[in-house]
Structures are given as structure tokens and as C-alpha cells.
Amino acid sequence: MRMYDIIHKKRDGFPLTDEEISFVVQGCTDGSIPDYQLSALMMAIYFQGLDPHETAVLTDRMAHSGDLVDLSGIQGFKADKHSTGGVGDKTTMVVAPIVAACGVPVAKMSGRGLGHTGGTVDKLESIPGFCVELSPEEFIRTVNTVGACVVGQSGDLAPADKKLYALRDVTATVESIPLIAASIMSKKIAAGADGIVLDVKVGSGAFMKTLEDAVRLAETMVQIGEAVGRHTVALITNMDAPLGNAVGNTLEVREAVETLEGHGPSELTTICRELAANMLYLAGKGDIIHCNKLAREAILTGAALAKFKEMVAAQGGDVSAIEDTQKLPAASDFRRVKAPMDGYITHIDAEKCGLAAAMLGAGRQAKGDAIDYTAGIYFKMNLGEQVDGGFEFARLYTSGDPVRFDEAERLFLEAVTISPEPLPESPKLILGRVSAEGTELY
């Protein structure tokens, strides 16, 4: 079998066989296929696409190209969730405790933030003492004891995906829905969960900018999950504005705790409850209506907050900083941002907000960059609300050089649109649901 023939075949629009895909993934993993040929194939796929079977086979082979997490030591149905990335997305810190409080174990590996998007691992590490690097034995033991554990990605999960993604990133072939879907799902499959709920973001702060592309990605990932025997559901959620009021690691931990206490932002609460309900649904806890009720009760009774405290304690974190979030690290400096005019907030560009927070120190441009856990943005007034010119409607925070405030404030104000007329209606938070039964748009 020759790589040249495989490239030629895909270039001309023909489907690849299972054996050809296996050959490519093996050669990618062991280094026997040179980068220039892998890049050529990625470009051919970018233009010619992959059919559902090809995509499922590619995902499965990439998942099996490295370590597979063995969760057989965890009792019961293991649920997982994945977000395609956003700004202010602190849902895992709320959803995992809800689901665990309802009796479904959550064994989750999460990533760090890069660019304008935040990472769950960074947020959890902003809790003093919290450890995201556990041995496999500690990971399994924590899930069995507490019901939930969130750690950083460890081991050698899907190394073929890591290699192909790096090549796609420098050859302008990232924006291929089959390749995006295979990349995400190969890691989720390798992570070992029985059921996967996908939070597919769409809008200015998301990778998918249009609803059409978000639906295609969601459908492709659900098809992959079902094809390899993992129960999979995707929610399509709005990321045209940051999720909640807080953007930045410690700020988002505080907001997650407020949500678990029952008084977080309504949009964050709604999305977390829906994600949790779908995880419970996949685990066989009832229909969606009943599972939504279970999720709501877990918050109202305090069971979800108690579970979060258990998880924090089990992973070495300072529980007193959850019981009193004023004990979390605080920024050494802040700046009030005043509304430039009277009116209504009719748009907030989530990507620009994420970049502004990164300028303050909350994000990183390269994987090894240090971050300021205390940096970020907090909205005192949010989308749809009326503001008065000259009055404070947001705060910027940093523990770094205060000179950062000037550029961050400029970009932040560019992100916010204030109009004389209010929005005709509130934007939808959840735009659709994709499952094995089909696609439903709301």
C-alpha cells in the first residue's frame, strides 16, 4: 500500500477503505509517513470530505493509536461531556456535581485554555491546592468514592490526532467538519465513558460561526459516537455572548459556586441543567423532563454543591474557599468600565471579550504560557439590559502590570454594542438537540 495512491484516490473524490485509513493512522503514529504526504491528504479531505463511515473509522483508529483509559473499575454507567469551546464556559464545574449528586459517575478529562477560550483545568487550579494530575488509580478511586473527578488530559491519548491537528493548524485545513469531529471524538472515545453529551457552541465566541455548520458538526459527532457504541447526544448552544457574567478563572469559579447555590445567572443555570439532564438521560435515569427535574432538585436541595465540595476536598483543594469564595485569590487591581452612552446592550462579541480577558492575563497564546488566575472581566449588566452613560457596567481585573487595562478596555468596549432601542426578544440559549433519533431545532 502506498501513501501516494491514497492521496490520489481521495483527491479525486473516492472513499477510502478501512485498510487505507488504518495504514494512514499507523504511519502517522509511527512516523513512517512524512509530514508533507499527511498534509497533502488533509488538504484532499478538506476539499473532498469524508463520508460517515470513513469518518467513524478514522475516529476509531485515532482513538486506538495510543492509550485507552480503562474505566471498568468504576461502578455503573460513566457519563462525560465535552464543550467545543467558548468564553465564560464554566459548565463542567456545575454539571459534574449535579450529575454525580443524582447517582451517575462522572470521570472527566479536561483541557487547558488557549487563545480566547478558557479551560476547565485552569479554572479548577485557581482553587488553592486543587490537583488535576492524579494517577489512574487515584482517578478511579476518587470517582468511586465521590462520584465525580475532573483531571487534566494525561498519558498518550490519541497521538495520531495530536500529530494531524498540528499539521492542519499550519496548512489551513482546520475547518473541515469531518476532521474536527474525528479529532474531538477520538479523544472522548479514548477517555472511556459510556455516554457522551456534546455542547456544540455557535456564534461569535465559538469555532462554529453559523448554525448550519454547528448542526453538521453535531450530527457528525453523534453519528461517530453511535457507530462505535457510545451513546451520544449533542446540544447546540449560543456563544454569541459570554456565558454568564464572569470571564476569567477565579471569577468563573465564584460564579459556578453561586450557580450551585441556586443564585447564578439564569442563562448559565439553564444550560447546565439541560446538559446534566441529557447526561442523566443517557444513563437511563428517565425521560428528559424527569431528568431535568432531577437536575433542578440537585441544586435546590444543596446536594450538587455538597458534591462539588467533596470533589474539591478529594483532589486536595481548599474547601473553605468554596464555602466562602472571598477566600479565593483576588486580583491586586481592577478598573471600572463605564458605559459610553445611554441605551441597551444589544450585542456582546464573545471572542473579543475572551481576547480582552487574555490581555489582562487570564489566557495564554502558547500552551506553556503562565496565566494570572485572578485576571478577567465581570459584567455588572449583561445582554439586553438598559445602561446609563457614564455609569459602571463592567470591571476588569488583573494582578499584572496595570498598563494592560488600556488595551483590554479598548477591545472590551469594541465588543459591546449599546443601542437606543432594546432587543426585540431575548436570544435563544439552546438552539437545538441532536441524538440518534434525529435533529430538532428550537
Secondary structure, 3 states (H helix, E strand, C coil): CCHHHHHHHHHCCCCCCHHHHHHHHHHHHHCCCCHHHHHHHHHHHHHHCCCHHHHHHHHHHHHCCCECCCCCCCCCCCEEEEECCCCCCCHHHHHHHHHHHCCCCEEEEECCCECCECCHHHHHHCCCCCCCCCCHHHHHHHHHHHCEEEEECCCCECHHHHHHHHHHHHCCCCCCHHHHHHHHHHHHHHCCCCEEEEEEEECCCCCECCHHHHHHHHHHHHHHHHHCCCEEEEEEEECCCCCCCEECHHHHHHHHHHHHHCCCCHHHHHHHHHHHHHHHHHCCCCCHHHHHHHHHHHHHCCHHHHHHHHHHHHCCCCCHHHHCHHHCCCCCEEEEEECCCCEEEEEECHHHHHHHHHHCCCCCCCCCCCCCCCCEEEECCCCCCEECCCCEEEEEEECCCCCHHHHHHHHHHHHEEEECCCCCCCCCCEEEEEECCEEEEC
